[in-house]
């Protein structure tokens, strides 16, 4: 058998393995959990000796999330944690734009990303040149950029936002027209929440005016989306409700407006967690990256979580205990942001952090 060929665990490794086994029943094979406990103990030893901290997004796989994180949360919570950290080394278990945000806020820290390929389909959907073109087309209109974007895009913005404070950020600008980038579905959901219309400009070379022209309070959106959240459909919700009529369906605001409208609660990953903690509903379905359901279930075993776990983020999934350990050992995949870009992006991110 596989387990019989594995070396015995040390006392510290065995304690962590037992702790994880209790919280993650049936999430993965036992021999795999034993090996992950071994890796986590070495990571925790090494990070302490190096004076490093590890930030883990809510989408990290469960064994990693529950064993090595010094700070856990959504993009906003982790940005705040990075800003307050005095650590010389920050290991960001998330994706590249998140690690860039940490570097923007802590320019003197060494920021490591365990997987060099950990990108983002949404962040890839817009460039700094695209933002400059929109600013030229709508002169004087403030630009709100979702934190799920790269540093050079943030640098072209007036203020950033997260899914948790997007509506508050838009309202804080006191402007009838706001450019909101890049997630088209978050824009539509925020527009509905703030009583605005959304327009999507045609390319400058196209004939005719804007698509869906609107007057009054409006948001200028952009066609880009998250490859995970667009996979959830209203049919998914209908099918789950048919089998579990008492389920509370919770959707991330990167889902389509049709999905959020059919759900019982819409909010950031942090808002979802808070809602579950306060709620007495009999069971929950999270329409977001599926590792989060396992992480919530492990933290709140008294809550019954349903799964639609065919939906994983390939970028988040590229972060593992193995490459996190290698990132520390080799100090590899260092994130750097040119200072001229970082300085402008920092203003936009710091403005975001002041908005609730």
C-alpha positions in Angstrom: 0.0 0.0 0.0 1.1 3.6 -0.6 0.9 4.6 3.0 3.3 1.8 4.1 6.0 3.2 1.8 5.9 6.6 3.3 8.5 7.7 6.0 7.1 8.2 9.5 6.0 11.7 10.4 7.8 13.7 13.0 5.7 14.6 16.1 5.1 18.1 14.7 4.1 16.8 11.3 1.8 14.2 12.9 0.1 16.8 15.0 -0.6 19.0 12.0 -1.7 16.0 9.9 -4.2 15.0 12.7 -5.5 18.6 12.9 -6.0 18.8 9.1 -7.5 15.3 9.0 -10.1 16.3 11.5 -11.1 19.4 9.6 -10.8 18.1 6.0 -12.5 14.7 6.1 -13.0 13.2 2.6 -11.4 16.2 0.8 -8.3 14.3 -0.4 -6.7 10.8 0.1 -5.1 10.3 3.4 -1.6 9.7 2.1 -1.8 13.0 0.2 -2.8 14.9 3.4 0.1 13.3 5.2 2.6 14.6 2.6 1.0 18.1 2.7 1.3 18.2 6.5 5.1 17.4 6.0 5.5 20.2 3.5 3.5 22.7 5.6 5.7 22.1 8.7 8.8 22.8 6.7 7.2 25.9 5.2 6.3 27.2 8.6 9.8 26.6 9.9 11.4 28.3 7.0 9.1 31.4 7.0 9.8 31.9 10.7 13.6 31.7 10.2 13.4 34.1 7.2 11.0 36.6 8.9 8.4 36.0 6.1 4.6 36.2 6.2 2.3 34.2 4.0 -0.9 35.8 2.7 -3.6 33.3 1.4 -6.6 34.1 -0.7 -9.9 32.4 0.1 -9.6 30.4 -3.1 -6.5 28.5 -2.1 -6.7 24.7 -1.8 -7.8 23.6 1.7 -4.7 21.9 3.1 -2.6 25.0 2.2 -5.2 27.5 3.3 -5.5 25.9 6.8 -1.9 25.1 7.5 0.5 27.9 6.4 -1.5 31.2 6.2 -0.6 34.1 8.5 -3.4 36.1 6.9 -6.4 34.9 5.0 -9.1 36.8 3.2 -10.3 38.4 0.0 -8.4 40.9 -2.1 -9.4 43.9 0.1 -8.5 42.1 3.4 -5.1 40.9 2.0 -4.3 44.3 0.6 -4.9 45.8 4.1 -2.8 43.0 5.7 0.1 43.7 3.2 -0.1 47.4 3.9 0.2 46.8 7.7 2.9 44.2 7.5 6.4 44.8 8.7 7.8 41.6 7.1 10.8 41.8 4.8 9.4 38.9 2.7 5.8 38.5 1.7 4.7 35.2 0.1 1.4 35.8 -1.7 -0.6 32.6 -2.2 -2.9 34.1 -4.8 -2.4 35.4 -8.3 -0.1 37.9 -9.9 -2.3 41.1 -9.6 -2.6 40.4 -5.9 1.1 40.1 -5.4 1.6 43.3 -7.4 -0.8 45.1 -5.1 1.2 43.9 -2.1 4.4 45.2 -3.8 2.8 48.5 -4.6 1.8 49.0 -0.9 5.1 47.7 0.5 7.7 48.7 -2.1 10.7 47.8 0.2 9.4 44.2 0.9 10.4 41.3 -1.3 7.2 39.8 -2.6 7.2 36.3 -3.9 4.6 34.5 -6.0 4.9 30.7 -5.7 3.7 30.1 -9.3 5.0 32.3 -12.0 2.1 31.4 -14.3 -0.6 32.4 -11.8 -2.4 35.0 -13.9 -6.0 36.1 -14.3 -8.4 35.9 -17.2 -10.1 39.1 -16.1 -6.8 41.1 -15.6 -5.7 39.9 -19.0 -8.9 41.5 -20.5 -7.7 45.1 -20.4 -4.4 47.1 -20.9 -3.2 50.4 -19.8 -3.5 51.6 -23.4 -7.2 50.7 -23.3 -7.7 52.8 -20.2 -5.9 55.8 -21.7 -8.1 55.6 -24.8 -11.3 55.6 -22.6 -10.0 58.6 -20.7 -9.4 60.4 -23.9 -12.9 59.5 -25.1 -14.6 60.6 -21.8 -12.4 63.5 -20.6 -12.7 64.4 -16.9 -14.7 61.3 -16.0 -13.3 59.4 -13.0 -11.9 55.9 -13.5 -12.7 53.2 -11.0 -10.6 50.0 -11.6 -11.4 46.7 -10.0 -8.4 45.5 -8.0 -8.4 42.4 -10.2 -6.1 44.2 -12.7 -2.4 44.6 -13.3 -0.3 47.5 -11.9 -0.1 49.5 -15.1 -3.9 49.5 -15.4 -4.2 50.6 -11.8 -1.7 53.4 -12.5 -4.1 54.9 -15.1 -7.0 55.0 -12.6 -8.3 57.5 -10.0 -9.3 54.8 -7.5 -9.4 51.1 -7.2 -12.2 48.9 -5.7 -12.9 45.4 -4.7 -16.1 43.4 -5.1 -16.7 44.2 -1.4 -16.6 48.0 -1.6 -17.2 48.6 -5.3 -20.6 50.3 -4.9 -19.3 52.5 -2.0 -16.3 53.5 -4.1 -18.5 54.5 -7.1 -20.8 56.5 -4.8 -17.9 58.2 -3.1 -17.0 60.0 -6.4 -20.1 62.1 -6.6 -20.1 61.9 -10.3 -23.0 61.2 -12.6 -20.7 59.3 -15.0 -18.1 56.9 -13.9 -15.7 54.6 -15.9 -15.8 51.2 -14.3 -13.2 48.6 -15.3 -12.7 45.8 -16.3 -15.3 43.3 -15.1 -18.5 43.8 -17.2 -20.7 41.7 -14.8 -19.5 43.4 -11.7 -20.2 46.7 -13.4 -23.7 45.6 -14.2 -24.3 44.4 -10.6 -22.9 47.6 -9.1 -24.9 49.7 -11.6 -28.1 48.0 -10.4 -27.2 48.6 -6.8 -26.4 52.3 -7.3 -29.2 53.1 -9.7 -27.1 53.6 -12.9 -27.2 52.5 -16.5 -24.2 50.8 -18.1 -22.9 51.6 -21.5 -20.2 49.6 -23.4 -18.3 51.8 -25.9 -17.7 50.5 -29.3 -14.1 50.5 -30.6 -13.1 53.9 -31.9 -12.9 52.5 -35.4 -16.5 51.2 -35.4 -19.3 53.3 -36.9 -22.2 54.6 -34.8 -22.3 55.7 -31.2 -22.0 53.8 -28.0 -23.8 50.5 -27.4 -26.9 51.1 -25.2 -26.5 54.9 -25.0 -27.8 56.3 -21.7 -28.3 59.6 -20.1 -28.2 60.7 -16.5 -26.4 58.5 -13.9 -24.3 56.0 -15.9 -21.3 53.8 -15.8 -19.0 53.2 -18.8 -18.1 49.5 -18.7 -15.7 47.2 -20.5 -16.1 43.7 -22.0 -14.0 41.4 -19.8 -15.0 38.8 -17.2 -13.7 36.1 -14.9 -13.5 32.7 -16.6 -14.7 31.0 -13.4 -17.8 33.0 -12.4 -19.2 33.2 -15.9 -19.7 29.4 -15.8 -22.5 29.5 -13.2 -26.0 29.7 -14.7 -29.5 30.2 -13.5 -30.2 26.6 -14.6 -27.6 25.6 -11.9 -29.6 27.4 -9.3 -32.9 26.0 -10.4 -31.5 22.4 -10.4 -30.1 22.8 -6.9 -33.3 24.4 -5.5 -35.3 21.5 -6.9 -33.3 19.0 -4.9 -32.7 21.3 -1.8 -35.6 23.8 -1.5 -34.2 25.2 1.7 -30.7 26.1 0.4 -29.3 29.6 0.6 -27.7 30.4 -2.7 -24.8 32.9 -2.5 -23.3 34.4 -5.6 -20.1 36.4 -6.2 -20.8 39.7 -8.0 -18.5 38.7 -10.8 -21.4 36.3 -11.8 -23.9 37.5 -14.4 -26.7 39.8 -13.2 -29.2 37.0 -14.0 -27.4 34.7 -11.6 -27.1 37.2 -8.8 -30.8 38.1 -9.2 -31.7 34.4 -8.8 -29.5 34.1 -5.7 -30.4 34.8 -2.1 -27.2 36.8 -1.3 -24.5 38.5 -3.4 -21.2 39.6 -2.0 -17.4 39.3 -1.9 -15.8 36.2 -0.6 -15.4 37.9 2.8 -19.0 39.0 2.8 -20.1 35.5 2.0 -18.1 34.1 5.0 -19.6 36.8 7.3 -23.1 36.0 6.1 -22.6 32.3 6.7 -21.2 32.9 10.2 -24.3 35.0 11.1 -26.9 32.9 9.4 -28.9 30.0 10.7 -29.9 28.6 7.2 -29.9 24.8 7.0 -27.4 24.6 4.0 -25.5 26.9 1.6 -24.3 26.9 -2.0 -21.5 29.2 -2.9 -21.3 30.2 -6.6 -17.7 31.0 -6.6 -14.3 29.2 -6.9 -15.1 25.8 -5.4 -12.1 25.5 -3.0 -13.7 28.2 -0.9 -16.6 25.9 -0.1 -14.2 23.4 1.3 -12.4 26.1 3.3 -15.6 27.4 4.8 -16.8 23.9 5.6 -13.5 23.2 7.4 -13.7 26.4 9.4 -17.4 25.9 10.2 -18.1 22.2 10.4 -21.6 22.9 11.9 -22.6 24.4 8.5 -23.7 22.2 5.6 -22.1 23.3 2.4 -23.3 22.0 -1.0 -20.9 21.8 -3.9 -20.6 22.8 -7.5 -17.0 21.8 -7.5 -16.4 21.4 -11.2 -15.5 25.1 -11.3 -11.9 25.7 -10.3 -9.6 28.6 -11.1 -6.7 27.2 -13.0 -4.5 30.1 -11.9 -5.4 29.8 -8.2 -5.0 26.1 -8.5 -1.4 26.5 -9.7 -0.4 27.6 -6.2 0.7 24.5 -4.1 2.5 23.7 -0.9 5.4 22.4 -3.0 6.0 25.6 -5.0 5.4 27.7 -2.0 8.2 25.9 -0.3 10.4 26.3 -3.3 9.6 30.0 -3.5 10.9 30.4 0.1 13.9 28.2 -0.4 15.0 29.9 -3.6 13.4 33.3 -3.1 12.0 32.9 -6.6 9.4 34.5 -8.7 10.1 38.0 -7.2 7.4 40.5 -8.1 8.7 43.9 -9.2 6.7 47.0 -10.2 8.5 49.9 -11.8 8.4 52.8 -9.4 6.8 55.3 -11.9 3.9 52.8 -12.3 3.9 51.9 -8.6 3.6 55.5 -7.4 0.6 56.2 -9.5 -1.0 52.8 -8.7 -0.4 53.3 -5.0 -2.5 56.4 -4.9 -5.4 54.5 -6.5 -5.1 51.6 -4.1 -4.6 53.7 -1.0 -7.8 55.7 -1.9 -9.6 52.3 -2.1 -8.4 51.3 1.4 -10.1 54.4 2.9 -13.5 53.4 1.6 -15.6 51.0 3.6 
